[in-house]
Amino acid sequence: MLGISKRGACYVRKLLVHGARAVIRVQQNKASPEAWLARLLARRHANVAAVALANKNARTVWAMLRRGEDYRRPAVA
């Protein structure tokens, strides 16, 4: 998958990135961070991880709007 695009509403993109940075800041202080985000932060810079998380959130929101569904937490494997 590609990164987050600069096309579209820049304010929405900015909000998604700021929200992702807040999640990363909270996750770094947590005893047991989310596995996907912890692995990403171990490999990449925090700003790159924030954009990746914002992209993931944008795709999730788009899918929810398209299907008209509420958020469902992913099942734990």
PyMOL Python script that loads the backbone (N, CA, C, O; Angstrom):
from pymol import cmd

cmd.read_pdbstr("""\
ATOM      1  N   MET A   1       0.829  -1.176   0.000  1.00  0.00           N
ATOM      2  CA  MET A   1       0.000   0.000   0.000  1.00  0.00           C
ATOM      3  C   MET A   1       0.875   1.241   0.000  1.00  0.00           C
ATOM      4  O   MET A   1       1.980   1.257   0.542  1.00  0.00           O
ATOM      5  N   LEU A   2       0.352   2.256  -0.614  1.00  0.00           N
ATOM      6  CA  LEU A   2       1.076   3.514  -0.663  1.00  0.00           C
ATOM      7  C   LEU A   2       0.823   4.326   0.591  1.00  0.00           C
ATOM      8  O   LEU A   2      -0.024   3.961   1.406  1.00  0.00           O
ATOM      9  N   GLY A   3       1.549   5.426   0.757  1.00  0.00           N
ATOM     10  CA  GLY A   3       1.366   6.306   1.897  1.00  0.00           C
ATOM     11  C   GLY A   3       0.108   7.144   1.748  1.00  0.00           C
ATOM     12  O   GLY A   3      -0.646   6.980   0.789  1.00  0.00           O
ATOM     13  N   ILE A   4      -0.111   8.025   2.681  1.00  0.00           N
ATOM     14  CA  ILE A   4      -1.284   8.886   2.650  1.00  0.00           C
ATOM     15  C   ILE A   4      -1.079   9.939   1.560  1.00  0.00           C
ATOM     16  O   ILE A   4      -0.004  10.529   1.448  1.00  0.00           O
ATOM     17  N   SER A   5      -2.112  10.165   0.764  1.00  0.00           N
ATOM     18  CA  SER A   5      -2.012  11.061  -0.378  1.00  0.00           C
ATOM     19  C   SER A   5      -2.198  12.518   0.051  1.00  0.00           C
ATOM     20  O   SER A   5      -2.870  12.796   1.044  1.00  0.00           O
ATOM     21  N   LYS A   6      -1.607  13.432  -0.692  1.00  0.00           N
ATOM     22  CA  LYS A   6      -1.788  14.854  -0.417  1.00  0.00           C
ATOM     23  C   LYS A   6      -2.967  15.419  -1.201  1.00  0.00           C
ATOM     24  O   LYS A   6      -3.221  16.623  -1.161  1.00  0.00           O
ATOM     25  N   ARG A   7      -3.681  14.565  -1.907  1.00  0.00           N
ATOM     26  CA  ARG A   7      -4.886  14.989  -2.598  1.00  0.00           C
ATOM     27  C   ARG A   7      -6.042  14.985  -1.617  1.00  0.00           C
ATOM     28  O   ARG A   7      -6.034  14.227  -0.648  1.00  0.00           O
ATOM     29  N   GLY A   8      -7.016  15.811  -1.856  1.00  0.00           N
ATOM     30  CA  GLY A   8      -8.192  15.836  -0.993  1.00  0.00           C
ATOM     31  C   GLY A   8      -8.091  16.920   0.067  1.00  0.00           C
ATOM     32  O   GLY A   8      -7.324  17.872  -0.075  1.00  0.00           O
ATOM     33  N   ALA A   9      -8.863  16.770   1.118  1.00  0.00           N
ATOM     34  CA  ALA A   9      -8.984  17.782   2.163  1.00  0.00           C
ATOM     35  C   ALA A   9      -7.743  17.778   3.055  1.00  0.00           C
ATOM     36  O   ALA A   9      -7.493  16.816   3.781  1.00  0.00           O
ATOM     37  N   CYS A  10      -6.975  18.853   2.993  1.00  0.00           N
ATOM     38  CA  CYS A  10      -5.744  18.915   3.784  1.00  0.00           C
ATOM     39  C   CYS A  10      -6.049  19.027   5.268  1.00  0.00           C
ATOM     40  O   CYS A  10      -5.267  18.549   6.089  1.00  0.00           O
ATOM     41  N   TYR A  11      -7.170  19.648   5.636  1.00  0.00           N
ATOM     42  CA  TYR A  11      -7.513  19.774   7.054  1.00  0.00           C
ATOM     43  C   TYR A  11      -7.837  18.412   7.666  1.00  0.00           C
ATOM     44  O   TYR A  11      -7.443  18.134   8.799  1.00  0.00           O
ATOM     45  N   VAL A  12      -8.545  17.569   6.933  1.00  0.00           N
ATOM     46  CA  VAL A  12      -8.862  16.221   7.424  1.00  0.00           C
ATOM     47  C   VAL A  12      -7.583  15.409   7.564  1.00  0.00           C
ATOM     48  O   VAL A  12      -7.406  14.682   8.542  1.00  0.00           O
ATOM     49  N   ARG A  13      -6.692  15.532   6.586  1.00  0.00           N
ATOM     50  CA  ARG A  13      -5.419  14.822   6.652  1.00  0.00           C
ATOM     51  C   ARG A  13      -4.616  15.279   7.859  1.00  0.00           C
ATOM     52  O   ARG A  13      -3.999  14.462   8.542  1.00  0.00           O
ATOM     53  N   LYS A  14      -4.622  16.588   8.128  1.00  0.00           N
ATOM     54  CA  LYS A  14      -3.905  17.131   9.267  1.00  0.00           C
ATOM     55  C   LYS A  14      -4.476  16.589  10.583  1.00  0.00           C
ATOM     56  O   LYS A  14      -3.726  16.250  11.498  1.00  0.00           O
ATOM     57  N   LEU A  15      -5.795  16.513  10.667  1.00  0.00           N
ATOM     58  CA  LEU A  15      -6.431  15.967  11.864  1.00  0.00           C
ATOM     59  C   LEU A  15      -6.095  14.499  12.067  1.00  0.00           C
ATOM     60  O   LEU A  15      -5.873  14.062  13.196  1.00  0.00           O
ATOM     61  N   LEU A  16      -6.056  13.740  10.984  1.00  0.00           N
ATOM     62  CA  LEU A  16      -5.709  12.321  11.091  1.00  0.00           C
ATOM     63  C   LEU A  16      -4.277  12.137  11.591  1.00  0.00           C
ATOM     64  O   LEU A  16      -4.020  11.267  12.423  1.00  0.00           O
ATOM     65  N   VAL A  17      -3.347  12.948  11.093  1.00  0.00           N
ATOM     66  CA  VAL A  17      -1.949  12.842  11.513  1.00  0.00           C
ATOM     67  C   VAL A  17      -1.789  13.280  12.968  1.00  0.00           C
ATOM     68  O   VAL A  17      -1.063  12.642  13.731  1.00  0.00           O
ATOM     69  N   HIS A  18      -2.462  14.367  13.358  1.00  0.00           N
ATOM     70  CA  HIS A  18      -2.372  14.809  14.752  1.00  0.00           C
ATOM     71  C   HIS A  18      -2.959  13.763  15.692  1.00  0.00           C
ATOM     72  O   HIS A  18      -2.413  13.521  16.769  1.00  0.00           O
ATOM     73  N   GLY A  19      -4.055  13.149  15.298  1.00  0.00           N
ATOM     74  CA  GLY A  19      -4.642  12.082  16.104  1.00  0.00           C
ATOM     75  C   GLY A  19      -3.716  10.889  16.220  1.00  0.00           C
ATOM     76  O   GLY A  19      -3.619  10.277  17.284  1.00  0.00           O
ATOM     77  N   ALA A  20      -3.033  10.551  15.135  1.00  0.00           N
ATOM     78  CA  ALA A  20      -2.092   9.434  15.161  1.00  0.00           C
ATOM     79  C   ALA A  20      -0.899   9.743  16.060  1.00  0.00           C
ATOM     80  O   ALA A  20      -0.405   8.860  16.762  1.00  0.00           O
ATOM     81  N   ARG A  21      -0.435  10.990  16.040  1.00  0.00           N
ATOM     82  CA  ARG A  21       0.674  11.366  16.928  1.00  0.00           C
ATOM     83  C   ARG A  21       0.260  11.254  18.389  1.00  0.00           C
ATOM     84  O   ARG A  21       1.061  10.845  19.230  1.00  0.00           O
ATOM     85  N   ALA A  22      -0.972  11.610  18.695  1.00  0.00           N
ATOM     86  CA  ALA A  22      -1.461  11.484  20.067  1.00  0.00           C
ATOM     87  C   ALA A  22      -1.521  10.017  20.490  1.00  0.00           C
ATOM     88  O   ALA A  22      -1.174   9.680  21.622  1.00  0.00           O
ATOM     89  N   VAL A  23      -1.959   9.155  19.588  1.00  0.00           N
ATOM     90  CA  VAL A  23      -2.012   7.724  19.895  1.00  0.00           C
ATOM     91  C   VAL A  23      -0.606   7.186  20.133  1.00  0.00           C
ATOM     92  O   VAL A  23      -0.395   6.390  21.048  1.00  0.00           O
ATOM     93  N   ILE A  24       0.346   7.608  19.329  1.00  0.00           N
ATOM     94  CA  ILE A  24       1.725   7.132  19.489  1.00  0.00           C
ATOM     95  C   ILE A  24       2.301   7.592  20.825  1.00  0.00           C
ATOM     96  O   ILE A  24       2.988   6.832  21.507  1.00  0.00           O
ATOM     97  N   ARG A  25       2.018   8.836  21.192  1.00  0.00           N
ATOM     98  CA  ARG A  25       2.529   9.342  22.465  1.00  0.00           C
ATOM     99  C   ARG A  25       1.963   8.543  23.638  1.00  0.00           C
ATOM    100  O   ARG A  25       2.692   8.235  24.581  1.00  0.00           O
ATOM    101  N   VAL A  26       0.683   8.207  23.594  1.00  0.00           N
ATOM    102  CA  VAL A  26       0.059   7.425  24.659  1.00  0.00           C
ATOM    103  C   VAL A  26       0.596   5.993  24.651  1.00  0.00           C
ATOM    104  O   VAL A  26       0.858   5.419  25.708  1.00  0.00           O
ATOM    105  N   GLN A  27       0.760   5.416  23.455  1.00  0.00           N
ATOM    106  CA  GLN A  27       1.224   4.032  23.345  1.00  0.00           C
ATOM    107  C   GLN A  27       2.651   3.867  23.870  1.00  0.00           C
ATOM    108  O   GLN A  27       2.988   2.821  24.425  1.00  0.00           O
ATOM    109  N   GLN A  28       3.486   4.887  23.699  1.00  0.00           N
ATOM    110  CA  GLN A  28       4.868   4.774  24.168  1.00  0.00           C
ATOM    111  C   GLN A  28       4.946   4.740  25.689  1.00  0.00           C
ATOM    112  O   GLN A  28       5.904   4.206  26.247  1.00  0.00           O
ATOM    113  N   ASN A  29       3.946   5.305  26.364  1.00  0.00           N
ATOM    114  CA  ASN A  29       3.936   5.303  27.821  1.00  0.00           C
ATOM    115  C   ASN A  29       3.170   4.113  28.398  1.00  0.00           C
ATOM    116  O   ASN A  29       3.154   3.925  29.614  1.00  0.00           O
ATOM    117  N   LYS A  30       2.551   3.326  27.564  1.00  0.00           N
ATOM    118  CA  LYS A  30       1.762   2.190  27.997  1.00  0.00           C
ATOM    119  C   LYS A  30       2.648   0.993  28.274  1.00  0.00           C
ATOM    120  O   LYS A  30       3.694   0.831  27.646  1.00  0.00           O
ATOM    121  N   ALA A  31       2.232   0.146  29.218  1.00  0.00           N
ATOM    122  CA  ALA A  31       2.998  -1.060  29.551  1.00  0.00           C
ATOM    123  C   ALA A  31       2.935  -2.079  28.415  1.00  0.00           C
ATOM    124  O   ALA A  31       3.941  -2.709  28.092  1.00  0.00           O
ATOM    125  N   SER A  32       1.766  -2.242  27.814  1.00  0.00           N
ATOM    126  CA  SER A  32       1.628  -3.210  26.712  1.00  0.00           C
ATOM    127  C   SER A  32       1.000  -2.501  25.501  1.00  0.00           C
ATOM    128  O   SER A  32      -0.221  -2.493  25.348  1.00  0.00           O
ATOM    129  N   PRO A  33       1.838  -1.910  24.649  1.00  0.00           N
ATOM    130  CA  PRO A  33       1.315  -1.190  23.483  1.00  0.00           C
ATOM    131  C   PRO A  33       0.714  -2.143  22.455  1.00  0.00           C
ATOM    132  O   PRO A  33       0.946  -3.351  22.501  1.00  0.00           O
ATOM    133  N   GLU A  34      -0.054  -1.587  21.536  1.00  0.00           N
ATOM    134  CA  GLU A  34      -0.619  -2.384  20.457  1.00  0.00           C
ATOM    135  C   GLU A  34       0.519  -2.993  19.652  1.00  0.00           C
ATOM    136  O   GLU A  34       1.492  -2.305  19.340  1.00  0.00           O
ATOM    137  N   ALA A  35       0.412  -4.254  19.316  1.00  0.00           N
ATOM    138  CA  ALA A  35       1.517  -4.998  18.698  1.00  0.00           C
ATOM    139  C   ALA A  35       1.924  -4.397  17.351  1.00  0.00           C
ATOM    140  O   ALA A  35       3.114  -4.222  17.090  1.00  0.00           O
ATOM    141  N   TRP A  36       0.958  -4.083  16.499  1.00  0.00           N
ATOM    142  CA  TRP A  36       1.275  -3.551  15.175  1.00  0.00           C
ATOM    143  C   TRP A  36       2.030  -2.235  15.282  1.00  0.00           C
ATOM    144  O   TRP A  36       3.019  -2.019  14.581  1.00  0.00           O
ATOM    145  N   LEU A  37       1.564  -1.364  16.155  1.00  0.00           N
ATOM    146  CA  LEU A  37       2.183  -0.055  16.311  1.00  0.00           C
ATOM    147  C   LEU A  37       3.557  -0.170  16.973  1.00  0.00           C
ATOM    148  O   LEU A  37       4.481   0.554  16.601  1.00  0.00           O
ATOM    149  N   ALA A  38       3.699  -1.056  17.933  1.00  0.00           N
ATOM    150  CA  ALA A  38       4.994  -1.239  18.602  1.00  0.00           C
ATOM    151  C   ALA A  38       6.050  -1.750  17.619  1.00  0.00           C
ATOM    152  O   ALA A  38       7.192  -1.290  17.638  1.00  0.00           O
ATOM    153  N   ARG A  39       5.669  -2.702  16.760  1.00  0.00           N
ATOM    154  CA  ARG A  39       6.621  -3.215  15.760  1.00  0.00           C
ATOM    155  C   ARG A  39       6.991  -2.131  14.763  1.00  0.00           C
ATOM    156  O   ARG A  39       8.147  -2.029  14.352  1.00  0.00           O
ATOM    157  N   LEU A  40       6.011  -1.317  14.372  1.00  0.00           N
ATOM    158  CA  LEU A  40       6.276  -0.237  13.428  1.00  0.00           C
ATOM    159  C   LEU A  40       7.213   0.805  14.033  1.00  0.00           C
ATOM    160  O   LEU A  40       8.136   1.274  13.367  1.00  0.00           O
ATOM    161  N   LEU A  41       6.978   1.167  15.295  1.00  0.00           N
ATOM    162  CA  LEU A  41       7.841   2.146  15.958  1.00  0.00           C
ATOM    163  C   LEU A  41       9.254   1.624  16.163  1.00  0.00           C
ATOM    164  O   LEU A  41      10.200   2.410  16.205  1.00  0.00           O
ATOM    165  N   ALA A  42       9.412   0.323  16.289  1.00  0.00           N
ATOM    166  CA  ALA A  42      10.746  -0.261  16.428  1.00  0.00           C
ATOM    167  C   ALA A  42      11.534  -0.157  15.125  1.00  0.00           C
ATOM    168  O   ALA A  42      12.762  -0.086  15.141  1.00  0.00           O
ATOM    169  N   ARG A  43      10.813  -0.149  13.985  1.00  0.00           N
ATOM    170  CA  ARG A  43      11.473  -0.117  12.683  1.00  0.00           C
ATOM    171  C   ARG A  43      11.607   1.272  12.095  1.00  0.00           C
ATOM    172  O   ARG A  43      12.578   1.549  11.392  1.00  0.00           O
ATOM    173  N   ARG A  44      10.653   2.152  12.366  1.00  0.00           N
ATOM    174  CA  ARG A  44      10.569   3.432  11.679  1.00  0.00           C
ATOM    175  C   ARG A  44      10.581   4.604  12.653  1.00  0.00           C
ATOM    176  O   ARG A  44      10.360   4.441  13.853  1.00  0.00           O
ATOM    177  N   HIS A  45      10.843   5.782  12.113  1.00  0.00           N
ATOM    178  CA  HIS A  45      10.799   7.016  12.887  1.00  0.00           C
ATOM    179  C   HIS A  45       9.351   7.275  13.324  1.00  0.00           C
ATOM    180  O   HIS A  45       8.415   6.827  12.661  1.00  0.00           O
ATOM    181  N   ALA A  46       9.166   7.989  14.425  1.00  0.00           N
ATOM    182  CA  ALA A  46       7.823   8.226  14.963  1.00  0.00           C
ATOM    183  C   ALA A  46       6.941   8.998  13.989  1.00  0.00           C
ATOM    184  O   ALA A  46       5.738   8.747  13.929  1.00  0.00           O
ATOM    185  N   ASN A  47       7.503   9.924  13.229  1.00  0.00           N
ATOM    186  CA  ASN A  47       6.693  10.678  12.265  1.00  0.00           C
ATOM    187  C   ASN A  47       6.213   9.796  11.119  1.00  0.00           C
ATOM    188  O   ASN A  47       5.089   9.953  10.642  1.00  0.00           O
ATOM    189  N   VAL A  48       7.052   8.879  10.679  1.00  0.00           N
ATOM    190  CA  VAL A  48       6.660   7.946   9.622  1.00  0.00           C
ATOM    191  C   VAL A  48       5.573   7.014  10.146  1.00  0.00           C
ATOM    192  O   VAL A  48       4.616   6.707   9.434  1.00  0.00           O
ATOM    193  N   ALA A  49       5.722   6.565  11.391  1.00  0.00           N
ATOM    194  CA  ALA A  49       4.711   5.707  12.002  1.00  0.00           C
ATOM    195  C   ALA A  49       3.394   6.462  12.166  1.00  0.00           C
ATOM    196  O   ALA A  49       2.325   5.871  12.015  1.00  0.00           O
ATOM    197  N   ALA A  50       3.453   7.751  12.470  1.00  0.00           N
ATOM    198  CA  ALA A  50       2.234   8.544  12.622  1.00  0.00           C
ATOM    199  C   ALA A  50       1.478   8.634  11.307  1.00  0.00           C
ATOM    200  O   ALA A  50       0.254   8.512  11.292  1.00  0.00           O
ATOM    201  N   VAL A  51       2.179   8.845  10.212  1.00  0.00           N
ATOM    202  CA  VAL A  51       1.520   8.924   8.904  1.00  0.00           C
ATOM    203  C   VAL A  51       0.959   7.558   8.516  1.00  0.00           C
ATOM    204  O   VAL A  51      -0.119   7.478   7.927  1.00  0.00           O
ATOM    205  N   ALA A  52       1.674   6.490   8.840  1.00  0.00           N
ATOM    206  CA  ALA A  52       1.170   5.142   8.548  1.00  0.00           C
ATOM    207  C   ALA A  52      -0.097   4.857   9.349  1.00  0.00           C
ATOM    208  O   ALA A  52      -1.048   4.281   8.820  1.00  0.00           O
ATOM    209  N   LEU A  53      -0.115   5.251  10.608  1.00  0.00           N
ATOM    210  CA  LEU A  53      -1.299   5.056  11.433  1.00  0.00           C
ATOM    211  C   LEU A  53      -2.450   5.924  10.943  1.00  0.00           C
ATOM    212  O   LEU A  53      -3.598   5.480  10.945  1.00  0.00           O
ATOM    213  N   ALA A  54      -2.166   7.150  10.524  1.00  0.00           N
ATOM    214  CA  ALA A  54      -3.204   8.023   9.974  1.00  0.00           C
ATOM    215  C   ALA A  54      -3.788   7.415   8.701  1.00  0.00           C
ATOM    216  O   ALA A  54      -4.997   7.479   8.481  1.00  0.00           O
ATOM    217  N   ASN A  55      -2.945   6.833   7.873  1.00  0.00           N
ATOM    218  CA  ASN A  55      -3.401   6.168   6.647  1.00  0.00           C
ATOM    219  C   ASN A  55      -4.291   4.980   6.991  1.00  0.00           C
ATOM    220  O   ASN A  55      -5.327   4.774   6.358  1.00  0.00           O
ATOM    221  N   LYS A  56      -3.897   4.207   7.982  1.00  0.00           N
ATOM    222  CA  LYS A  56      -4.685   3.054   8.403  1.00  0.00           C
ATOM    223  C   LYS A  56      -6.040   3.509   8.936  1.00  0.00           C
ATOM    224  O   LYS A  56      -7.064   2.896   8.635  1.00  0.00           O
ATOM    225  N   ASN A  57      -6.048   4.583   9.726  1.00  0.00           N
ATOM    226  CA  ASN A  57      -7.300   5.105  10.266  1.00  0.00           C
ATOM    227  C   ASN A  57      -8.192   5.645   9.159  1.00  0.00           C
ATOM    228  O   ASN A  57      -9.408   5.455   9.194  1.00  0.00           O
ATOM    229  N   ALA A  58      -7.595   6.321   8.169  1.00  0.00           N
ATOM    230  CA  ALA A  58      -8.377   6.863   7.057  1.00  0.00           C
ATOM    231  C   ALA A  58      -9.034   5.743   6.262  1.00  0.00           C
ATOM    232  O   ALA A  58     -10.194   5.863   5.866  1.00  0.00           O
ATOM    233  N   ARG A  59      -8.314   4.669   6.028  1.00  0.00           N
ATOM    234  CA  ARG A  59      -8.879   3.533   5.300  1.00  0.00           C
ATOM    235  C   ARG A  59     -10.000   2.871   6.089  1.00  0.00           C
ATOM    236  O   ARG A  59     -10.998   2.441   5.512  1.00  0.00           O
ATOM    237  N   THR A  60      -9.838   2.788   7.414  1.00  0.00           N
ATOM    238  CA  THR A  60     -10.876   2.212   8.268  1.00  0.00           C
ATOM    239  C   THR A  60     -12.137   3.074   8.237  1.00  0.00           C
ATOM    240  O   THR A  60     -13.247   2.558   8.105  1.00  0.00           O
ATOM    241  N   VAL A  61     -11.957   4.386   8.360  1.00  0.00           N
ATOM    242  CA  VAL A  61     -13.104   5.304   8.331  1.00  0.00           C
ATOM    243  C   VAL A  61     -13.801   5.246   6.980  1.00  0.00           C
ATOM    244  O   VAL A  61     -15.031   5.241   6.918  1.00  0.00           O
ATOM    245  N   TRP A  62     -13.033   5.202   5.905  1.00  0.00           N
ATOM    246  CA  TRP A  62     -13.622   5.140   4.572  1.00  0.00           C
ATOM    247  C   TRP A  62     -14.461   3.873   4.417  1.00  0.00           C
ATOM    248  O   TRP A  62     -15.568   3.923   3.880  1.00  0.00           O
ATOM    249  N   ALA A  63     -13.938   2.742   4.884  1.00  0.00           N
ATOM    250  CA  ALA A  63     -14.673   1.479   4.778  1.00  0.00           C
ATOM    251  C   ALA A  63     -15.955   1.518   5.616  1.00  0.00           C
ATOM    252  O   ALA A  63     -16.991   1.005   5.192  1.00  0.00           O
ATOM    253  N   MET A  64     -15.884   2.127   6.804  1.00  0.00           N
ATOM    254  CA  MET A  64     -17.072   2.237   7.646  1.00  0.00           C
ATOM    255  C   MET A  64     -18.138   3.106   6.977  1.00  0.00           C
ATOM    256  O   MET A  64     -19.319   2.759   6.995  1.00  0.00           O
ATOM    257  N   LEU A  65     -17.732   4.229   6.389  1.00  0.00           N
ATOM    258  CA  LEU A  65     -18.680   5.106   5.717  1.00  0.00           C
ATOM    259  C   LEU A  65     -19.280   4.443   4.484  1.00  0.00           C
ATOM    260  O   LEU A  65     -20.473   4.580   4.212  1.00  0.00           O
ATOM    261  N   ARG A  66     -18.452   3.732   3.750  1.00  0.00           N
ATOM    262  CA  ARG A  66     -18.920   3.081   2.524  1.00  0.00           C
ATOM    263  C   ARG A  66     -19.948   2.001   2.818  1.00  0.00           C
ATOM    264  O   ARG A  66     -20.941   1.871   2.103  1.00  0.00           O
ATOM    265  N   ARG A  67     -19.711   1.227   3.871  1.00  0.00           N
ATOM    266  CA  ARG A  67     -20.619   0.131   4.219  1.00  0.00           C
ATOM    267  C   ARG A  67     -21.753   0.570   5.142  1.00  0.00           C
ATOM    268  O   ARG A  67     -22.723  -0.167   5.319  1.00  0.00           O
ATOM    269  N   GLY A  68     -21.643   1.752   5.728  1.00  0.00           N
ATOM    270  CA  GLY A  68     -22.669   2.217   6.653  1.00  0.00           C
ATOM    271  C   GLY A  68     -22.663   1.451   7.965  1.00  0.00           C
ATOM    272  O   GLY A  68     -23.713   1.268   8.582  1.00  0.00           O
ATOM    273  N   GLU A  69     -21.501   1.005   8.394  1.00  0.00           N
ATOM    274  CA  GLU A  69     -21.383   0.204   9.608  1.00  0.00           C
ATOM    275  C   GLU A  69     -20.772   1.014  10.743  1.00  0.00           C
ATOM    276  O   GLU A  69     -20.158   2.057  10.521  1.00  0.00           O
ATOM    277  N   ASP A  70     -20.951   0.515  11.962  1.00  0.00           N
ATOM    278  CA  ASP A  70     -20.258   1.061  13.119  1.00  0.00           C
ATOM    279  C   ASP A  70     -18.901   0.378  13.238  1.00  0.00           C
ATOM    280  O   ASP A  70     -18.659  -0.658  12.620  1.00  0.00           O
ATOM    281  N   TYR A  71     -18.015   0.976  14.046  1.00  0.00           N
ATOM    282  CA  TYR A  71     -16.682   0.411  14.225  1.00  0.00           C
ATOM    283  C   TYR A  71     -16.776  -0.919  14.969  1.00  0.00           C
ATOM    284  O   TYR A  71     -17.476  -1.035  15.975  1.00  0.00           O
ATOM    285  N   ARG A  72     -16.066  -1.908  14.464  1.00  0.00           N
ATOM    286  CA  ARG A  72     -15.947  -3.199  15.142  1.00  0.00           C
ATOM    287  C   ARG A  72     -14.475  -3.428  15.418  1.00  0.00           C
ATOM    288  O   ARG A  72     -13.658  -3.415  14.497  1.00  0.00           O
ATOM    289  N   ARG A  73     -14.134  -3.637  16.673  1.00  0.00           N
ATOM    290  CA  ARG A  73     -12.749  -3.908  17.038  1.00  0.00           C
ATOM    291  C   ARG A  73     -12.292  -5.199  16.376  1.00  0.00           C
ATOM    292  O   ARG A  73     -13.029  -6.185  16.402  1.00  0.00           O
ATOM    293  N   PRO A  74     -11.096  -5.228  15.779  1.00  0.00           N
ATOM    294  CA  PRO A  74     -10.618  -6.452  15.121  1.00  0.00           C
ATOM    295  C   PRO A  74     -10.523  -7.608  16.114  1.00  0.00           C
ATOM    296  O   PRO A  74     -10.172  -7.424  17.280  1.00  0.00           O
ATOM    297  N   ALA A  75     -10.838  -8.780  15.630  1.00  0.00           N
ATOM    298  CA  ALA A  75     -10.774  -9.970  16.478  1.00  0.00           C
ATOM    299  C   ALA A  75      -9.330 -10.298  16.822  1.00  0.00           C
ATOM    300  O   ALA A  75      -8.447 -10.161  15.975  1.00  0.00           O
ATOM    301  N   VAL A  76      -9.082 -10.722  18.033  1.00  0.00           N
ATOM    302  CA  VAL A  76      -7.738 -11.080  18.475  1.00  0.00           C
ATOM    303  C   VAL A  76      -7.431 -12.476  17.989  1.00  0.00           C
ATOM    304  O   VAL A  76      -8.222 -13.396  18.195  1.00  0.00           O
ATOM    305  N   ALA A  77      -6.285 -12.646  17.341  1.00  0.00           N
ATOM    306  CA  ALA A  77      -5.912 -13.937  16.786  1.00  0.00           C
ATOM    307  C   ALA A  77      -5.420 -14.883  17.859  1.00  0.00           C
ATOM    308  O   ALA A  77      -5.062 -16.022  17.561  1.00  0.00           O
TER     309      ALA A  77
END
""", "prot")
cmd.dss("prot")
cmd.show_as("cartoon", "prot")
cmd.util.cbc("prot")
cmd.orient("prot")
